[in-house]
Amino acid sequence: MINSKTAVKVLFVLLLILISLSGILSRHLWKPDEPRVAEIGREMWLNRQFVLPTLNREPFLEKPPLYWWVMSASYELFGVSDGSARLPSALFGFLTLLFTYLIGKRVGGEKTGMFAALILATLTEFSIITHRCLVDNALIFFVTMGYYGFFAGYTASTPRGKWMGYELMAVTSGLAFLSKGLVGPGLIVAPPLLVLLLYRDFKELRRVLPMTGVGTLIFILIVTPWIIGLYQTGGWHSIREYLLQNTLGRILPGAVNHYVGGHRHSFFYYFKKLPSDFLPWIAALPAALAFLFHPPGNFEQPVKKGLATALLLFSGGFLLLSLPATKRGLYLVPIYPMLAVVIGGWFAHACGPKRGEFTSLECWTLNGILGVFSLVPLALAVGAVMIVFTGLGPKDYQMTPVIRRLTPLLVLIVPLGLITFLFLASRFLRSVKSRTAPSCAVIFATVLLLLFTYHEGAVRVMDPVKSIRRFPDKIQPFLKGDPPLGGFHLSELTRGMIPFYTGKYITLLDTPGDIKDFLRKHPGGLLVIPAREAETLPADLRAHLTFLTGQDYSRRFKVRLYRLAQTPKNLPSIPPGPRAPKKAPKNGEET
């Protein structure tokens, strides 16, 4: 018979699975990254080319292939679809939550592990990333698993336990390298080394030193087969482009003069980014730090050191990620599990059997979190009504499809939102009036409800607006008969979404001369081109273009499909005079 503790663990794991899978079937691919990532995986699966990733049949050497190996397996099992493209992210997200729980459990016990995993699962940035096609999800998991190896090795009481823990770091370093390059092993190795140096634990360093040789060999054995395969497939050019341009170039763009990547920000970028990306639990960080630095007298010393170690791992990783010039908010997510463990340790104390013994900071923190959560369902209800009756929405988006979907849901959104608001507001007011803290169960149940509402409800409503599939669906009728399809100055997003949804590859054209050559070889062919690029083509070339269809996704992302006519159209001349008439859009082309 299963005892109650085992039943709780099973239910908790099932909850993590449900959180990870929620919403992955609710929508199509969204920009900016999903179409590109999903298409690279489709081409790898279709062509059985597992060494050199390709996008629109062109080598794609920005990232190693491990994530796409998993995506290929997903396509093999479940077929090519939006959901199967996201399944690897859901899998890596679940495993990250599981190992965050295991780290928290090793540091502070069962409750610390559970709270740490729940905090990470409901974290804004983590939740968004693990429900999208992004190779970063593999990196996040292997870095978290590497930190688990460090905790296991550092706290082990036997040589065998230390060996297994530290060599696990070597294994995950190799797999992290195959996920996203040198940043993986850097995050796994550098922060733990900094921890040992700050603790001045030279005895542990002497224990680790003999293991580094075996660890390096393990790392080489994992990484080398892919490097050799890359050389055999693409030659030294592929090796140089990956290792020099897309690895060293991201860390030190100034050292590689041909690096063309973006996302360049100052050293302090993440200091400004952390508060918004770690919502809603950034509000608990001051109380968690105060608890860590000034714990109660009966607080266990090993637990304090474990939480302090997690905080140092986060701080070391934060510093390491702040050094490169290229930065994005999602690059910080691999170290978020460590901060979740720190805050989870505080919640384990705050929600423990002596939960009445709160400091004023802790009491106000819990009440503040509940107060903010109580406003969210009210905002959802009011926002739904406002959108339906005013048509207001995000800039550059057509809101008609959203309004069409929201109107029937008002029957549920408005009353449920108001009921939830009144319930949470009453709990909040009761806690404030009695100067006590609200129930942690209410807080976490609320944030989980909001999480599922977003992934299973809100994204379904937003999908008609944010789906990238609209343009591929529009051009599908023109692709009957397999006409030649060219593309001029197309982004990776466009080069991903068209093959993924239509199965049609694009001949890439770089100059107006290339378009003329394409026209000469394929009269009657099709041309995909951004709207702004179409306007800059020479007049004699534009005369050969017949507008077919287009899609405006946003102010900056507008795509057009033209047919290339062998005989040029007669463009009207502008009559002489001081006031030339305005030129009307050609053939229904949107401006």
N, C-alpha and C positions, 0 to 999 in steps of 0.2 A: 504494500500500500504506500502511496506517495505521501510523504509528510508535508506539513504546511510550508516549510522553508523551501523545499524542492518545488512545490507548486508555485510559489511566488516567483522563483527564479525562471521557471518555464514561462509563466505569464509575462514576465518582464522581457524575456527574449522575444516572445511573440509580439509584444508591443513595439520593440525596436524594429522587427521585421515589417510590421504594419506601417510604422513611420517611414521606413526607407522606401517602401513600395508605393506609398500613397501618391497618387497623382501622376505617375509616370505614363499612364495610358490616357490621361485626361486631355491631351492637346497635341498639336503638331510641333514641328521643330521651330524654335524661336531664334532670332538673331541675337548676338553676332556670331557665336562660335558653333552652335549645334549643327547647322547644315554642313559645315566644313568637316567637323569631326565625324559625323555620321556617314558622310560620303566616303571619307578615307577608309573607314572600316568596311563599307560595302565593297569598295574596289579591292581591298585586301582579301576579303572573303570570296569575291567573284573570281579574281584572277589567281588565287592561291599563291600570292606573292607576299610572304610573311617577313621579309627582310627589309625591303625598301617601300615605305608608305608612299602612296601616290594620291594626288587630287586632280581629277579630270585627266587622268593618265599621265600627269607630270609628276616627277619626284617631289616629295614633300619631306624636307629634312629639318624641319624646325624642332621636331620632338621624336624620341625613340618610339618603338612600336608596341610596347607591352600592353598598353590600354587597348589598342586595336586588335591585339591577339584575342583578348577577352571578348571584344565586340564581335569579332568574326565567329567565335564559338556561339555567341548569342544569336547571330543571324543563322548559323547552321542549325540550331535547335528550334528556333521560333520563327524563322523567316525574317525578311527585311521589313521593318516597320518603325514608326516613331518610338513605340514602347520598347521593342527589342534593342533599339539603339541606346536607350537610356538605362537598360537593365544593368550593364556593367557599373554605372555610377551608383545605382541603388545597392548593388552588391558590395562595392567598395565602401559606400557610406555605412551600411550595416556592420561590416567588419570593423570599421573605424570606431563606431559606437561600442561594439563589443569589447575591443581592446582598451578603449577609454574606461569602460566599466572595470576591466581586469586591473588596469593601473590604479584606479581609485580604490578598488578593493584591497590591493596589495599595500597601498599607502595608508588608508584609514578605515578599512573594513567595508562590509557589504553596503551600508547606506551611502558612504562616500562614493563608492563605485556607481551605484544606481543614480544618485543625484548628478554626478559628473556626466554620465551618459545622457540623461534627460536634458541637462543644460545644453550640452553640445547639440543634441538632436533638434532642440527648439531654437537654436541660435539662428538669427536671420541669415547671415552669409553662408553658414554651413548648410542650412536647410535648402537654400536656393541652389547652391553649387551641386549638391549630391542628388538633385532632381533634374540635372541637365547633363548633356553629353559633353564632358570635359575630361581631358586626360589628367588634370590636377587631382581628380578623385583617387586615382591609383597612387599618386605621390603622397596624398594625405594619409592614406591607409598605411603605406609602408613606413613612413616616418613615425606614425603612432606606434606601429608594431616594433620599430627599432627602439623607441623610448621604453616600451614594455621590456624589451631585452635588457636595456640598461638597468632598469629598476630590479629586474630579476637577478641580474649578475651582481649588482651592487649590494643587494640585501641578502644574497645567498650565503649560507653558513658552511657550505662544502665546496671544495674545488670543482667538483663535477657541475654543481649548480652555477657557479661563476662562469665556467667554460661555456655551458649551454646558453646562458644569458648573453654573454659578450659576443659569442659567435653568431647568435641570432641577429645581432646588430650588423655583422658582416653580411649575412644573407640578405637582410632587408636593404642594406646599402646598395648591393648589386641590383636588386629588383627596383629600388627607387631610381637608380641611374637609368635603367631601361624604361622607366616611366616618364622621367623628365630631365635626365641629364645630371650634371654635377651638383645641382642644388640639393638633390636627394641625399647622397652620402654626406654632403656638407652639413645639412641639418641634423643628420643622425649622429655624426661623430663630433662636430665642433662644440655644441652646447654641453653634452656630457663631459667632455674634456675640460671645459670651463668650470663646470660644477666641481670636479675633483680638485682643480687648481684653487678655486675660491675656498673650498673646505680644507685646503692644504693636506689632503689625504694622500700623501706620497707613498704610503704603504700600499694603498689600493692601486696606485699608478704602477708600482713595481709588480703587482700581481697581473695587471693588464698587459704590460709590455711583452711578456713571452707569448701572449695570445695574438698579438698583432700580426705576426708572420702568417699564422694559419688563417686569420681573418682576411688578410690581403690576398692570400691564395684563393680563398673562397670567392672573394669579390671578383678576381680576375677570371676564375672559371665560369662565373655567371655572365660576365659582360663580354668576354672575348669572342664567343661564338657569333654573337650578333655583329661585332666589329669586323670579324673576318668575312662574314656573309655580306656585309655592306660593301666591303672592298671588292669582293668577287662580283657583286651586282653592279655597283656604280663607280668603282675605281677610286683612286686617290681624290678625285674631285669631290665625291660624296663624303669621304672622310673629312676633308678640309672644310667643306661647307658646314657640316654638322658640328665638328669639334671646335673649329675656329670661329666661324661666323655666328652660328646659332647657340654656342655655349659661351665661349670667351666674349663674344660680341655682346651678349646680354648682360654679362657681369661688368665688363669694361668697354662700353661702346666706343670710347675715344681711342682704344687700342686697336680697333679693327675698323679701318676706314671705309669698308664696304658693307658694314652692318646697317641695315635699313629698317630695323624694327622700331616700334614706337614705345609708348607707355613710359617715357622718361620723366622722372620726378625727382625732387630734392630729397636729401637725407631725412627730412622731417615729415615726409608724406604719410608714413604709417602712424605717426603720432596723432595726426588729424583724422586718419581713416579709422583707427581702432574704435573710438567711441560709437560711431554709427554702425560699423559692421558687427560689433559684438552685442548689439541690441537683442533682447531686452535686458540681458544679464549684466551689462556693464554697470547698471545701477547697484548691483550687489557687490561690486569689486571693492569699494571703500570699506564696507563692513567686513568683507572677507580678509582684506589686508590688515585691518585693525585687530581682528581676531587672531590672525597668524602671528603678528608681532607682539601682541599682548594677550596671550591665551589665558584661560582660567587656571587657577593653581593646580587643579587635578588633571590637566590636559596631558596626555601621554607624550613623552619626548620623542619616541620613534615616529609617531604620527605627525608631530610638528616638523621634524626633519624631512619627512616624506613630502609634505605639502610645500615646504621651503624649497626642496629639490625641484618639484614641479614648477614652481614659480621661477627658479633660476633657469630651468630648461626653456621656459617661455621667453624669458628676458634675453638669454643668449641667442635664441633663434630670431627674436625681434631685431636685435642688433645686427645679426648676420644678414638678414633680409633687407635691412635698411642701407647696407653698404652699396649694393649694385645700383646702377643708374635706372634700370628698367624696373618699374613697380606697378602692380595692380592689386586691388583689394583682395582678390582671391589668392594671391601668392602668400598671404599671411595665414591662411586657414590651416596649413599643416601643423602649426604650433598652437592652435586654439584648444585642442584637447588638453594641453597642460594647464591652461588657464581655467578650463572647465573643471579640472580636478581640484584646483585651489578653491574655487567658489563652491564646488560640491562638498568639500570638507567643511566649509562653514555652514552650509545647509544641513549637513548631517548633525552638526552641533545644535543649530537653531531648531531643527525639527526632531530633536532627541527627546528622551523621557523628561529632561529638565528644561523643557522649552519655555517655562515661565520666567527663567532667569535671563532676561535680555538686558543688554545695554540700550540706552536711548537711541544710539545709532542703528543698532540692529532692528529695533522696533519700528523706527521710522523707515528703514529700508524696506522691510517686508510690507508695511502698510503702503508705502509709495508704489511698490511694484504692483500690488493688488489694485490700487487706485488707478494707475495707468491702464492696467488690463481691463478694468471695468468700463473704461471709456471706449475701448476698441469696438465692442459689439454695437454700442450706440452710434459710433461713427459709421460703421458698416450700414446700419439701417438708414441713417440720415443720408449717407452718400448715395445709396441705391435710389432713394426717392428723388434726390436732386438730379441724378443722371437721367432718370426717366422723364422728369417733368421739365428739365432745362436743356438736356442734351450736352451738358458740359462734360469735358473729359480731357485726357492728356493732349498736349499740343501736337498737331500734325496727324492726329488719328481720326478716322471716320468712326463716329460713335453709333451709327445706325445699327450695325450688327449686335453691339453690346446692349443697346436699349431693347432690341427685339428679344434678347435672351433674358434680360433682367426683369422685364414686365411680369412674366408668369412667376418668377421667383420672389417677387415682392410679397406674395401671399405667405411665404415662409420667412424671408429675410427680416422683414419689419417686425412681426410679432416675436420671433425668436430672439432677435437682437435686443428688443426692448425688455423682454423677460430676463435675459441673461444680464443685461445692464442693471436692472433693478435688484436682482439677486446679489450680484457682486458689489454694487454700491451699498446695499444694506450691510453686508459683511464688513466692508471698509469702514463705514460710519460707526458700526458697533465697536470695531477694534480701536478706532481713534478715540471714541468717547470713553471707553474703559481703559485706554492707555496700555493695551496689550497688543500682541502680534496676531495676525490672522493665521489660519491653518495653512500649513505648507501644502497640504493635499489640495485645498481649493486653488492655490496659486498654480500648481503644476497641472491640475485638471483643466484650468482655464486656458493656459498657454497651449496645451495639447489640443484642446477643442479649436482654438484659433488656427493652429497649424493645419489640422485636417480640413477646416473650413476653407483655408487658402488653397491647398493643393487639390482638393476634390471639388471645390465650388468656384472660387474666384478665378482660377486659371481656365476653367471651362468657359466662363463668361468672357474672359479677355481673349481667348484663342482666336475668334474671328478677326480681331483687330491685330494681334501680334503674330499670328501664324505667318510663316515665311512661304507657305505653300500656294498663296494666292496667285503669284505670277506663273509658277510652273503649271498650275491648272489652266490659266488663261491661254498659255501657248501650246498646250497639249493638242488641240484640234489642228493647229498649223503644222504639227510634226508628223501627221499621217502621211504615209508614203516615204518616210525617212529622207526628207530633204536635207542637204548640207546645212550645218548650223555653225556660224562663226560668232565670235565674241570679241569686242573691242574694249580694251582697258577694263576688264572685269575684275571685281574684287574676289577674294577667296570665298566670301559668302555666296556670291552669285555662281561661282564655279562649283560650289558644293550643292546648292539647292536644286539646280536644274538637272544634273545627272541623277541625284538621289530620287527625285520624284518622277522624272520622265524616262530615265535610263538612257538619255541622249547625251553624248559627250560633245564638247564644244571645241572647235578649232580656234585657238587664241591668236588674235591679230594685234600687233603692237603699234603700227603706224597706218596713216591713211593709204600709203602705198600698198600695205598688206591687204587692205580692204579692196583696193582696185584689182590686185592679183586674184583675190578670192572671188570677186565678181566675174573676172574673165574666165576663171576655171569653172565656176558654179553659177551661171546666170539663173536667176530665180531662187537662189538660196536665201537663207534667213540670217539675220544679223541681230544679236543681242548687244545692247549698248546702254550705258547710263545716260539719262536725259541730258545732263550737263555736257557730256562728251559729244552727243549728237549735235548739239548747238554749235560746237567749235569746228566741225568738219568743213572742209572747203565746199563752196557752193556747187561746184561741178560734181562733187561726189554726193552731196545731199540730193541732187536731182535724180539720182538712181535709187533713192530710198522711198519705199511706200510704207507708211505706218500701218501696223496691224493691231497691236495691243500694247498695253503698258500697265504698270502698277506703281503707285506712289506709296511707299512704306512710311516714309518720313520726309522731312524737308530736304535732307541730304541724300536720301537713298531712293532714287526713282529709276526704274528700269524700263526699257522700251524694246519692242520687237519690230523689226522692219523686214520687208522683202526687198531683195536686191533686183532691180529691174535692169535688163540689158540696155533698153532704150531710155535715155534720160527724159524726165518730164520737162515741160516748158515752164520755167520759173518766170513769173510776171516781173517785168522791169519796173523800177521806181521812176516815175516821171520826174523831169527836172523841175526845179522850183525850190523856194525857201522852205516850204512845208510839205515834206514827203509824208504820205500816209503811213500809218503803222502797219507793219507786216503781220497778217493773220497767221495763226497756227496752221501748219500744213496737215491736211488729211486727218483732221480730228486729233492731232497730237496735243497732249496736255502740256501746259506750260508750268 
